Every structure is written in C-alpha cells, then in structure tokens.
C-alpha cells in the first residue's frame, strides 16, 4: 500500500517530467520507453476505430 507521501512524490515526478505514465497506468522514467508505449496505444486505438469501436470493445451504435 502506498503512503500519502509516496503518492505525492509519484505525482510530482509525473508533473515535473521525471516520470511518464500512459493511459494504461504504465510508468517509466525512460522517454524512449514512454514513446514506445504511446506508439503501441496509438496502434491499438487505430485498430479499434477501424473495427467501428468507440471505446474498449464497445461497437458504435447505428
């Protein structure tokens, strides 16, 4: 369990750019890894949109 102090430090790291977090909650301090995570998310989003999904596994209503 994280303490309030640890959560505060985590948030400060994100806000200052010392750490990166993607939409899935993956965190890293490496900008190249963060870019790879963003690319994989973009590919996944494009694939879902091509299938007509507007959210995670939710087909667009007609």
Phi and psi in radians as a Rosetta constraint file:
Dihedral C 1 N 2 CA 2 C 2 CIRCULARHARMONIC -1.519 0.35
Dihedral N 2 CA 2 C 2 N 3 CIRCULARHARMONIC 2.577 0.35
Dihedral C 2 N 3 CA 3 C 3 CIRCULARHARMONIC -1.552 0.35
Dihedral N 3 CA 3 C 3 N 4 CIRCULARHARMONIC 2.828 0.35
Dihedral C 3 N 4 CA 4 C 4 CIRCULARHARMONIC -0.997 0.35
Dihedral N 4 CA 4 C 4 N 5 CIRCULARHARMONIC -0.625 0.35
Dihedral C 4 N 5 CA 5 C 5 CIRCULARHARMONIC -1.150 0.35
Dihedral N 5 CA 5 C 5 N 6 CIRCULARHARMONIC -0.727 0.35
Dihedral C 5 N 6 CA 6 C 6 CIRCULARHARMONIC -1.134 0.35
Dihedral N 6 CA 6 C 6 N 7 CIRCULARHARMONIC -0.730 0.35
Dihedral C 6 N 7 CA 7 C 7 CIRCULARHARMONIC -1.076 0.35
Dihedral N 7 CA 7 C 7 N 8 CIRCULARHARMONIC -0.725 0.35
Dihedral C 7 N 8 CA 8 C 8 CIRCULARHARMONIC -1.091 0.35
Dihedral N 8 CA 8 C 8 N 9 CIRCULARHARMONIC -0.754 0.35
Dihedral C 8 N 9 CA 9 C 9 CIRCULARHARMONIC -1.132 0.35
Dihedral N 9 CA 9 C 9 N 10 CIRCULARHARMONIC -0.699 0.35
Dihedral C 9 N 10 CA 10 C 10 CIRCULARHARMONIC -1.079 0.35
Dihedral N 10 CA 10 C 10 N 11 CIRCULARHARMONIC -0.776 0.35
Dihedral C 10 N 11 CA 11 C 11 CIRCULARHARMONIC -1.135 0.35
Dihedral N 11 CA 11 C 11 N 12 CIRCULARHARMONIC -0.710 0.35
Dihedral C 11 N 12 CA 12 C 12 CIRCULARHARMONIC -1.082 0.35
Dihedral N 12 CA 12 C 12 N 13 CIRCULARHARMONIC -0.696 0.35
Dihedral C 12 N 13 CA 13 C 13 CIRCULARHARMONIC -1.105 0.35
Dihedral N 13 CA 13 C 13 N 14 CIRCULARHARMONIC -0.715 0.35
Dihedral C 13 N 14 CA 14 C 14 CIRCULARHARMONIC -1.157 0.35
Dihedral N 14 CA 14 C 14 N 15 CIRCULARHARMONIC -0.788 0.35
Dihedral C 14 N 15 CA 15 C 15 CIRCULARHARMONIC -1.166 0.35
Dihedral N 15 CA 15 C 15 N 16 CIRCULARHARMONIC -0.585 0.35
Dihedral C 15 N 16 CA 16 C 16 CIRCULARHARMONIC -1.484 0.35
Dihedral N 16 CA 16 C 16 N 17 CIRCULARHARMONIC -0.174 0.35
Dihedral C 16 N 17 CA 17 C 17 CIRCULARHARMONIC 1.525 0.35
Dihedral N 17 CA 17 C 17 N 18 CIRCULARHARMONIC 0.133 0.35
Dihedral C 17 N 18 CA 18 C 18 CIRCULARHARMONIC -1.304 0.35
Dihedral N 18 CA 18 C 18 N 19 CIRCULARHARMONIC -0.385 0.35
Dihedral C 18 N 19 CA 19 C 19 CIRCULARHARMONIC -2.403 0.35
Dihedral N 19 CA 19 C 19 N 20 CIRCULARHARMONIC 2.724 0.35
Dihedral C 19 N 20 CA 20 C 20 CIRCULARHARMONIC -2.180 0.35
Dihedral N 20 CA 20 C 20 N 21 CIRCULARHARMONIC 2.520 0.35
Dihedral C 20 N 21 CA 21 C 21 CIRCULARHARMONIC -2.370 0.35
Dihedral N 21 CA 21 C 21 N 22 CIRCULARHARMONIC 2.337 0.35
Dihedral C 21 N 22 CA 22 C 22 CIRCULARHARMONIC -1.681 0.35
Dihedral N 22 CA 22 C 22 N 23 CIRCULARHARMONIC -3.115 0.35
Dihedral C 22 N 23 CA 23 C 23 CIRCULARHARMONIC -1.124 0.35
Dihedral N 23 CA 23 C 23 N 24 CIRCULARHARMONIC -0.403 0.35
Dihedral C 23 N 24 CA 24 C 24 CIRCULARHARMONIC -1.566 0.35
Dihedral N 24 CA 24 C 24 N 25 CIRCULARHARMONIC 0.016 0.35
Dihedral C 24 N 25 CA 25 C 25 CIRCULARHARMONIC 1.567 0.35
Dihedral N 25 CA 25 C 25 N 26 CIRCULARHARMONIC 0.058 0.35
Dihedral C 25 N 26 CA 26 C 26 CIRCULARHARMONIC -1.250 0.35
Dihedral N 26 CA 26 C 26 N 27 CIRCULARHARMONIC 2.288 0.35
Dihedral C 26 N 27 CA 27 C 27 CIRCULARHARMONIC -2.039 0.35
Dihedral N 27 CA 27 C 27 N 28 CIRCULARHARMONIC 2.536 0.35
Dihedral C 27 N 28 CA 28 C 28 CIRCULARHARMONIC -2.697 0.35
Dihedral N 28 CA 28 C 28 N 29 CIRCULARHARMONIC 2.734 0.35
Dihedral C 28 N 29 CA 29 C 29 CIRCULARHARMONIC -1.747 0.35
Dihedral N 29 CA 29 C 29 N 30 CIRCULARHARMONIC -0.104 0.35
Dihedral C 29 N 30 CA 30 C 30 CIRCULARHARMONIC -1.626 0.35
Dihedral N 30 CA 30 C 30 N 31 CIRCULARHARMONIC 2.078 0.35
Dihedral C 30 N 31 CA 31 C 31 CIRCULARHARMONIC -1.098 0.35
Dihedral N 31 CA 31 C 31 N 32 CIRCULARHARMONIC -0.562 0.35
Dihedral C 31 N 32 CA 32 C 32 CIRCULARHARMONIC -1.187 0.35
Dihedral N 32 CA 32 C 32 N 33 CIRCULARHARMONIC -0.700 0.35
Dihedral C 32 N 33 CA 33 C 33 CIRCULARHARMONIC -1.149 0.35
Dihedral N 33 CA 33 C 33 N 34 CIRCULARHARMONIC -0.705 0.35
Dihedral C 33 N 34 CA 34 C 34 CIRCULARHARMONIC -1.067 0.35
Dihedral N 34 CA 34 C 34 N 35 CIRCULARHARMONIC -0.712 0.35
Dihedral C 34 N 35 CA 35 C 35 CIRCULARHARMONIC -1.138 0.35
Dihedral N 35 CA 35 C 35 N 36 CIRCULARHARMONIC -0.694 0.35
Dihedral C 35 N 36 CA 36 C 36 CIRCULARHARMONIC -1.119 0.35
Dihedral N 36 CA 36 C 36 N 37 CIRCULARHARMONIC -0.713 0.35
Dihedral C 36 N 37 CA 37 C 37 CIRCULARHARMONIC -1.075 0.35
Dihedral N 37 CA 37 C 37 N 38 CIRCULARHARMONIC -0.763 0.35
Dihedral C 37 N 38 CA 38 C 38 CIRCULARHARMONIC -1.105 0.35
Dihedral N 38 CA 38 C 38 N 39 CIRCULARHARMONIC -0.720 0.35
Dihedral C 38 N 39 CA 39 C 39 CIRCULARHARMONIC -1.090 0.35
Dihedral N 39 CA 39 C 39 N 40 CIRCULARHARMONIC -0.754 0.35
Dihedral C 39 N 40 CA 40 C 40 CIRCULARHARMONIC -1.163 0.35
Dihedral N 40 CA 40 C 40 N 41 CIRCULARHARMONIC -0.632 0.35
Dihedral C 40 N 41 CA 41 C 41 CIRCULARHARMONIC -1.133 0.35
Dihedral N 41 CA 41 C 41 N 42 CIRCULARHARMONIC -0.736 0.35
Dihedral C 41 N 42 CA 42 C 42 CIRCULARHARMONIC -1.106 0.35
Dihedral N 42 CA 42 C 42 N 43 CIRCULARHARMONIC -0.734 0.35
Dihedral C 42 N 43 CA 43 C 43 CIRCULARHARMONIC -1.097 0.35
Dihedral N 43 CA 43 C 43 N 44 CIRCULARHARMONIC -0.765 0.35
Dihedral C 43 N 44 CA 44 C 44 CIRCULARHARMONIC -1.115 0.35
Dihedral N 44 CA 44 C 44 N 45 CIRCULARHARMONIC -0.725 0.35
Dihedral C 44 N 45 CA 45 C 45 CIRCULARHARMONIC -1.111 0.35
Dihedral N 45 CA 45 C 45 N 46 CIRCULARHARMONIC -0.748 0.35
Dihedral C 45 N 46 CA 46 C 46 CIRCULARHARMONIC -1.096 0.35
Dihedral N 46 CA 46 C 46 N 47 CIRCULARHARMONIC -0.698 0.35
Dihedral C 46 N 47 CA 47 C 47 CIRCULARHARMONIC -1.107 0.35
Dihedral N 47 CA 47 C 47 N 48 CIRCULARHARMONIC -0.765 0.35
Dihedral C 47 N 48 CA 48 C 48 CIRCULARHARMONIC -1.124 0.35
Dihedral N 48 CA 48 C 48 N 49 CIRCULARHARMONIC -0.723 0.35
Dihedral C 48 N 49 CA 49 C 49 CIRCULARHARMONIC -1.138 0.35
Dihedral N 49 CA 49 C 49 N 50 CIRCULARHARMONIC -0.633 0.35
Dihedral C 49 N 50 CA 50 C 50 CIRCULARHARMONIC -1.146 0.35
Dihedral N 50 CA 50 C 50 N 51 CIRCULARHARMONIC -0.435 0.35
Dihedral C 50 N 51 CA 51 C 51 CIRCULARHARMONIC -1.542 0.35
Dihedral N 51 CA 51 C 51 N 52 CIRCULARHARMONIC -0.013 0.35
Dihedral C 51 N 52 CA 52 C 52 CIRCULARHARMONIC 1.505 0.35
Dihedral N 52 CA 52 C 52 N 53 CIRCULARHARMONIC 0.253 0.35
Dihedral C 52 N 53 CA 53 C 53 CIRCULARHARMONIC -1.508 0.35
Dihedral N 53 CA 53 C 53 N 54 CIRCULARHARMONIC 2.393 0.35
Dihedral C 53 N 54 CA 54 C 54 CIRCULARHARMONIC -1.805 0.35
Dihedral N 54 CA 54 C 54 N 55 CIRCULARHARMONIC -0.106 0.35
Dihedral C 54 N 55 CA 55 C 55 CIRCULARHARMONIC -2.706 0.35
Dihedral N 55 CA 55 C 55 N 56 CIRCULARHARMONIC -3.047 0.35
Dihedral C 55 N 56 CA 56 C 56 CIRCULARHARMONIC -1.098 0.35
Dihedral N 56 CA 56 C 56 N 57 CIRCULARHARMONIC 1.701 0.35
Dihedral C 56 N 57 CA 57 C 57 CIRCULARHARMONIC 1.325 0.35
Dihedral N 57 CA 57 C 57 N 58 CIRCULARHARMONIC 0.229 0.35
Dihedral C 57 N 58 CA 58 C 58 CIRCULARHARMONIC -1.828 0.35
Dihedral N 58 CA 58 C 58 N 59 CIRCULARHARMONIC 1.958 0.35
Dihedral C 58 N 59 CA 59 C 59 CIRCULARHARMONIC -1.190 0.35
Dihedral N 59 CA 59 C 59 N 60 CIRCULARHARMONIC 2.561 0.35
Dihedral C 59 N 60 CA 60 C 60 CIRCULARHARMONIC -1.190 0.35
Dihedral N 60 CA 60 C 60 N 61 CIRCULARHARMONIC 2.303 0.35
Dihedral C 60 N 61 CA 61 C 61 CIRCULARHARMONIC -1.366 0.35
Dihedral N 61 CA 61 C 61 N 62 CIRCULARHARMONIC 2.512 0.35
